[in-house]
């Protein structure tokens, strides 16, 4: 499965252990040793009951309510 990070939503900023740039769907970090790591957002699973863009992931049941 191929995914895209989307458009950048920040400039380069400091994070623990290096620097990063945040995108719509994740971020890319650069460590001091020059290695890049891509951290895509994980999409909610169909069983989770969450909707795309949910501010509170992990709620289950109908309409995002815990049964």
N, C-alpha and C positions, 0 to 999 in steps of 0.2 A: 504494500500500500504506500502510495506516495502522498506526502503532505507538503504544505507550504507554510512558511512562517508569516506570510502576509507583509504588510508595510511596517517599517520601523515606527515605534511610538516613543522612543527616547533616543538621546544621543549616547555616546559612550559614558558610562558611569562606573564608579568603584563598587565592587562587591567583595565579600569575603573571599580571599584567595585570587584576586585578579580584577579584571574589568569585564563589563558586559554591555550589550545593546539589547533592549527589549523590543519585541515585535508584537503584532496583534495576536499571534498564536504561539508564543514562546519567547525564548531568548537564546542568544549565543554568548558564551563566556570565553574569555581568553585568560589563560593562566600565565604566571610570570615566566614559565619555561617555554612560552610560545605556542602551546597547544590550545586549539579551539575545541569547544564542546557545545553541541546543539541540544537544547532542552525544549522540545515541543510540548505544548499543552496536551494533556491527554483528554480525548473526547469521552464524554460519559457513555456508558454502555446502555443498551436498550433496557436492561433489567434494572438499572439504577433509579429510574423514575425521574431523573433530572432532565431539564431541557437545555438546549444550547444557550449559553450565556447566563446560566443560573448563577446567582450570587452565593447560594448555599448548596454546594454539591453534596451528594451522598444521601439526601432525603429519599425515601422510598414510598411507594404506595400511590394511590390515585391523587392527582393534582399536586404531587410533590409533598404530601403529608405523610407523616409516619403513622402507620395503622396501629 
